[in-house]
């Protein structure tokens, strides 16, 4: 994980991110893998709704929320999993042997949300295109003749 001052990202308190770790001051420290997941993966948008559904179906484990560093201790780092359930904020201690699993599951949840947004966006775009295409056809079939009430 980057620890130099030039590698820190400061966000307003209360903002969340799907990747990285947070501390009590609201600072989020970027990890090396974040660049790979966020920036390198941006151009790999599936081309069809069916592709997106296949990617969604390939996600077998996910959890909402984020994995946060509680504190650094003599024997290592202590983590908790923060999430919302039934409208309430929850925070659960994560044992060291489960940290990677929780990290992967929360990242998968973020991927799932992103894919669902992409899917919905593509379906909305297709729906509008069909509707507007149908509307244009109807406009071209109207008779150019004047009606009784038109002047000219």
MIZA-913519 format. One record per residue (C-alpha): residue in three letters; z negated, y negated, x. Coordinates in steps of 0.001 Angstrom, whole numbers, padded with zeros to 6 digits, always signed. Layout:
BEGIN
AlaZYX
...
This chain:
BEGIN
Unk+000000+000000+000000
Unk+000794-003495+001253
Unk-002281-005458+002249
Unk-000796-008536+003908
Unk-001052-011849+002038
Unk+002748-012160+001892
Unk+002920-008876-000036
Unk+000494-009741-002844
Unk+001584-010661-006326
Unk-000786-012857-008297
Unk-000506-012811-012070
Unk-002508-014775-014625
Unk-005647-012968-015648
Unk-005068-010623-018556
Unk-001435-009836-017667
Unk-000707-006195-017162
Unk+001839-004319-015155
Unk+003045-000772-015444
Unk+002878-000238-011684
Unk+000397-001144-008982
Unk-003339-001541-008893
Unk-005506-004298-010263
Unk-008844-005725-009223
Unk-011537-007788-010935
Unk-010004-011137-009942
Unk-006753-010397-011789
Unk-004732-009786-008604
Unk-002207-007013-008584
Unk-001353-005445-005263
Unk+002174-004172-004888
Unk+002759-000687-003581
Unk+005797+000345-001534
Unk+007005+002692-004251
Unk+007160-000148-006780
Unk+010318-001537-005220
Unk+011988+001821-005542
Unk+010961+002338-009176
Unk+011523-001197-010423
Unk+014411-002666-008457
Unk+016379+000367-007333
Unk+016200+001937-010787
Unk+017398-001155-012649
Unk+021099-000324-012364
Unk+020788+003242-013616
Unk+020984+002427-017322
Unk+022255+005414-019325
Unk+025635+004732-020859
Unk+025238+006324-024291
Unk+022433+006787-026808
Unk+022712+010551-026259
Unk+022051+010059-022514
Unk+018984+007994-023329
Unk+017693+010639-025741
Unk+018139+013297-023042
Unk+016089+011193-020626
Unk+013394+010664-023258
Unk+013274+014418-023909
Unk+012792+015066-020184
Unk+009449+013217-020212
Unk+006828+015892-020871
Unk+003584+014093-019935
Unk+002599+010478-020616
Unk-000410+008275-021265
Unk-000525+004605-022229
Unk-002483+002150-020113
Unk-002854+001585-016416
Unk-004644+003088-013454
Unk-006916+000528-011790
Unk-009045+000446-008675
Unk-012688+000106-009678
Unk-013951-000366-006123
Unk-013601+000759-002545
Unk-016498+002909-001366
Unk-017534+004613+001834
Unk-016045+007880+000678
Unk-012812+006359-000690
Unk-011364+004502-003627
Unk-012729+004842-007172
Unk-010302+004547-010074
Unk-010428+004098-013826
Unk-007819+004449-016556
Unk-007636+001436-018874
Unk-005902+001707-022231
Unk-006154+000664-025886
Unk-007037+003058-028685
Unk-007650+002205-032328
Unk-007399-001491-031473
Unk-010139-001288-028843
Unk-009976-001449-025069
Unk-011073+001740-023342
Unk-011872+002404-019711
Unk-012431+005923-018373
Unk-013396+006997-014852
Unk-010683+009074-013144
Unk-011840+011735-010651
Unk-009998+011703-007312
Unk-008234+014984-008004
Unk-006689+013501-011198
Unk-005565+010112-009827
Unk-001977+011138-009071
Unk-001584+012860-012442
Unk-002845+009784-014319
Unk-000613+007522-012195
Unk+002430+009669-012989
Unk+001537+009888-016684
Unk+001134+006112-017062
Unk+004434+005537-015217
Unk+006094+008049-017554
Unk+004752+006127-020548
Unk+006322+002950-019159
Unk+009640+004763-018644
Unk+009422+006112-022190
Unk+008854+002627-023630
Unk+011754+001235-021603
Unk+014102+004022-022709
Unk+013131+003558-026366
Unk+013916-000169-026070
Unk+017299+000639-024486
Unk+018066+003182-027209
Unk+017129+000768-029995
Unk+019163-001983-028352
Unk+022268+000181-028128
Unk+021936+001388-031732
Unk+021433-002191-032969
Unk+024484-003336-030996
Unk+026603-000509-032431
Unk+025327-001177-035957
Unk+026151-004875-035727
Unk+029569-004178-034251
Unk+030363-001807-037117
Unk+029088-004274-039701
Unk+030969-007197-038212
Unk+034091-005086-037774
Unk+033970-004132-041455
Unk+033342-007734-042442
Unk+036393-008947-040499
Unk+038606-006353-042198
Unk+037522-007603-045613
Unk+038262-011187-044650
Unk+041824-010291-043647
Unk+042469-008556-046989
Unk+041713-011640-049114
Unk+044710-013220-050776
Unk+045742-016610-049375
Unk+046594-017809-052905
Unk+044688-020753-054301
Unk+042142-020217-057053
Unk+041973-022207-060313
Unk+039226-024493-059035
Unk+040731-025263-055630
Unk+042397-028615-055061
Unk+045449-029250-052998
